Amino acid sequence: MTARYPLHRTSDVDTHAEVPPSPHFPSIETDVLAYWEADGTFQASIDQRPAQTADGNNEFVFYDGPPFANGLPHYGHLLTGYAKDVVPRFETMRGKRVERRFGWDTHGLPAELEAERVLGITDKSQIEEMGIAAFNEACESSVLKYTKEWEAYVTRQARWVDFENDYKTLDVTFMESVIWAFKSLYDKGLAYEGFRVLPYCWRDETPLSNHELRMDDDVYAMRQDPALTVAFPLIGGEGDLENAELVVWTTTPWTLPSNLAAAVGPDIEYVVVEPAEGSAFVGRRIVLAKARVAAYARELGPLAPEGETPGPDHARIVGTLLGSDLAGMRYTAPFANFAENANVHQVIAAAFVSTEDGTGIVHLAPAFGEDDMAVCQEVGIEPVIPIDAKGRFTAEFPQYEGLQVFDANPKVIADLKEAGIVLRHETYDHSYPHCWRCRNPLIYRAVGSWFVRVSEFRDRMVELNEGITWVPEHIKHGQFGKWLEGARDWSISRNRYFGTPIPVWVSDDPAFPRTDVYGSLEELERDFGRLPRDAKGEPNLHRPFIDELTRPNPDDPSGRSTMRRIADVFDVWFDSGSMPFAQVHYPFENHEWFDGHHPADFIVEYIGQTRGWFYVMHVLATALFDRPAFKTCVSHGIVLGSDGRKMSKSLQNYPDVNEVFHRDGSDAMRWFLMSSPILRGGNLIVTEEGIREGVRQVLLPLWSTYYFFTLYAGAARGERECWVARWTMPGSRPCP
């Protein structure tokens, strides 16, 4: 390696010129990268800038959101990477000390699903059969599979970052900081165990958080589901309601076996309708919202025009009442399995009921709907869950036992039709949530979970957001601000394997209840007499090693009950939100360092992270430290394929990254991405032509201009000293 900077080269055309007329940018870039590596330029840019100056703190703090390394980087990663380089590099040029430490996200479903694919696992029970230790070992191997490739990509794009001192969320030091955070929340009363209806993935057998459904647009995908309008006969109806039947509408027929109540709007006007001749329901009385009668003209018959006497071909309204008049009435449910349960099969007044679709009467299955559970609990109705962890019917319904809920829909519908209570069966197209990892349609299901009580400090999060600078600015009070205003308690437990364990131990005997929560290795060793250790003898907080720690229940005088850890692990987003302090093993080490490096001066990721990493960092920073996690945040748009759709390997709708690097160079891609509206929140279609256009329109003209200057500057080399002297020393002799 020459001691001269690699751009200082001579031309084959003119030996006086210091740049060639026809550059090959990729070759120049690789030379520069080689020089930086040999020279240690990046580290020197940090070491030569003091952390403190006479003016005070001279550091610019940057947090690097950790990626998963079980797949190769795509243009979205590269875009974010360029932004992560441009801003810290600019601050370095201004004299700031900017440390840039790379990190790896390693836990959670992304790691587990890849390990399942490699191992050929299709069912959660197979993990239990092979053993958690072996499965988690496979997860660890898969999640770090492409670290070298990632390092090569990131280095090739000329991004300065410290890989040598990276952090991993699977490190025991990182995990200890995570359990400390949970213990701190628990001690503040901000972590609790609850039973709530949550988005649930039956394929992965675990709940999800509500914010996970709002990260990417493709989490909600169009789906066709059967929609049913079903009749529930009222019991004890008098007058116009004698022998009347409520009609409810649902797009989840599989939940009808679990029906426990029906909801009406207290101020909505309802009518009793006698269907026209020719209707399958002729001779019966149907109750539904007046505003929805016309929507059912095909099944009930049309109403007579105003002022005309109804004929046999017309439906007739024979009674009108408010929803509040229906509240408290009983009805016969389509399935009698839970008829003996307390307070079931009654009409409940609920404010959430509307007449925008359906019948204005809502079927309630409290185990499968958040609103359903809330209103049912108010009248003492306990949820029933005849669905197992895999989303299959249990033996409580022998006729559907073993059927996955979506597969059970046709049989449920057939049985209801045979019972003569289906007013309408249609296909409903709607936007429906899917698991962001396995892409299967989710269900909503009541599950036990540990929660962060976000609702307790939600207003404080809104206040702290006022001190954050957002790019684009509208995110502050728009997508992020609105999300904060409506933030719900955060479900942080997952029924999975490879993750930071929830450090909660409970008594295995309900007669002697006790709950212990731990926040450090020291506390674990104090109570259990040892640390959790893996086969190598190293401290390891992962399952199954942590699960092996048990002790007698101190509150059991008989000495027979045992304290055992709950099986759940943390939501991977809890790891991500802990990154600012866990990366340095705070509070066990680097206390002073963290206090001077939190909040960050700058972070950047794509716009979906307003409900992901940005959000969870803000939650934990507010709850633990009462300050924001970052001062400035760039929330860029989404990179799309050449066809305007999301980038897809199967569609091959984007240019190969390595080909672009080899042909046009990294700077061409950097210019294309950084000069686009995507950094201001817009989306960007990546095309080969767009990248090459940047070479033609920007890089080559810039190079040609510099070449022109150096060409003639070199020709005038003999006169250079004279002109310099004239410019710097007035009164010197004239130049020839």
Stockholm file with secondary structure:
# STOCKHOLM 1.0

chainA/1-736         MTARYPLHRTSDVDTHAEVPPSPHFPSIETDVLAYWEADGTFQASIDQRPAQTADGNNEFVFYDGPPFANGLPHYGHLLTGYAKDVVPRFETMRGKRVERRFGWDTHGLPAELEAERVLGITDKSQIEEMGIAAFNEACESSVLKYTKEWEAYVTRQARWVDFENDYKTLDVTFMESVIWAFKSLYDKGLAYEGFRVLPYCWRDETPLSNHELRMDDDVYAMRQDPALTVAFPLIGGEGDLENAELVVWTTTPWTLPSNLAAAVGPDIEYVVVEPAEGSAFVGRRIVLAKARVAAYARELGPLAPEGETPGPDHARIVGTLLGSDLAGMRYTAPFANFAENANVHQVIAAAFVSTEDGTGIVHLAPAFGEDDMAVCQEVGIEPVIPIDAKGRFTAEFPQYEGLQVFDANPKVIADLKEAGIVLRHETYDHSYPHCWRCRNPLIYRAVGSWFVRVSEFRDRMVELNEGITWVPEHIKHGQFGKWLEGARDWSISRNRYFGTPIPVWVSDDPAFPRTDVYGSLEELERDFGRLPRDAKGEPNLHRPFIDELTRPNPDDPSGRSTMRRIADVFDVWFDSGSMPFAQVHYPFENHEWFDGHHPADFIVEYIGQTRGWFYVMHVLATALFDRPAFKTCVSHGIVLGSDGRKMSKSLQNYPDVNEVFHRDGSDAMRWFLMSSPILRGGNLIVTEEGIREGVRQVLLPLWSTYYFFTLYAGAARGERECWVARWTMPGSRPCP
#=GR chainA/1-736 SS CCSSCTTCCCCSSCTTCSSCSSCCHHHHHHHHHHHHHHHTHHHHHHHTSCSEETTEECBCCBCCCCCCSSSCCCHHHHHHHHHHHHHHHHHHHTTCBCCCEEEECCCSHHHHHHHHHHHTCCSHHHHHHHCHHHHHHHHHHHHTTTHHHHHHHHHHTTCCCEEEEEEETTSHHHHHHHHHHHHHHHHTTCEEEEEEEEEEETTTTEECCGGGGGSCGGGEEEEEEEEEEEEEEEESCCGGGTTEEEEEEESCGGGGGGCCEEEECTTSEEEEEECCTTSTTTTSEEEEEGGGTGGGHHHHCCBCCTTSCCCTTSBEEEEEEEHHHHTTCEECCSCCTTTTSTTCSEEEECTTCCSSSTTSEEEECGGGCHHHHHHHHHTTCCCCCCBCTTSBBCTTSTTTTTCBHHHHHHHHHHHHHHTTCEEEEEEEEEEEEBCTTTCCBCEEEEEEEEEECHHHHHHHHHHHHTTCEEESGGGTTTHHHHHHHTCCCEECEESCSSSCBCCEEEESCTTSCCEEECCSHHHHHHHHSSCCBCTTSCBCCSTTTGGGCCEECTTCTTSCCEEEECSCEECHHHHHHTHHHHTTTTTTSCHHHHHHSCSBSBEEEEGGGGTTHHHHHHHHHHHHHSSCSBSEEEEECCEECTTSSBCCTTTTCSCCHHHHHHHTCHHHHHHHHHTSGGGGTCCEECCHHHHHHHIIIIIHHHHHHHHHHHHHHHHTHHHHHHHHHHHHSTTCCCCC
#=GC SS_cons         CCSSCTTCCCCSSCTTCSSCSSCCHHHHHHHHHHHHHHHTHHHHHHHTSCSEETTEECBCCBCCCCCCSSSCCCHHHHHHHHHHHHHHHHHHHTTCBCCCEEEECCCSHHHHHHHHHHHTCCSHHHHHHHCHHHHHHHHHHHHTTTHHHHHHHHHHTTCCCEEEEEEETTSHHHHHHHHHHHHHHHHTTCEEEEEEEEEEETTTTEECCGGGGGSCGGGEEEEEEEEEEEEEEEESCCGGGTTEEEEEEESCGGGGGGCCEEEECTTSEEEEEECCTTSTTTTSEEEEEGGGTGGGHHHHCCBCCTTSCCCTTSBEEEEEEEHHHHTTCEECCSCCTTTTSTTCSEEEECTTCCSSSTTSEEEECGGGCHHHHHHHHHTTCCCCCCBCTTSBBCTTSTTTTTCBHHHHHHHHHHHHHHTTCEEEEEEEEEEEEBCTTTCCBCEEEEEEEEEECHHHHHHHHHHHHTTCEEESGGGTTTHHHHHHHTCCCEECEESCSSSCBCCEEEESCTTSCCEEECCSHHHHHHHHSSCCBCTTSCBCCSTTTGGGCCEECTTCTTSCCEEEECSCEECHHHHHHTHHHHTTTTTTSCHHHHHHSCSBSBEEEEGGGGTTHHHHHHHHHHHHHSSCSBSEEEEECCEECTTSSBCCTTTTCSCCHHHHHHHTCHHHHHHHHHTSGGGGTCCEECCHHHHHHHIIIIIHHHHHHHHHHHHHHHHTHHHHHHHHHHHHSTTCCCCC
//
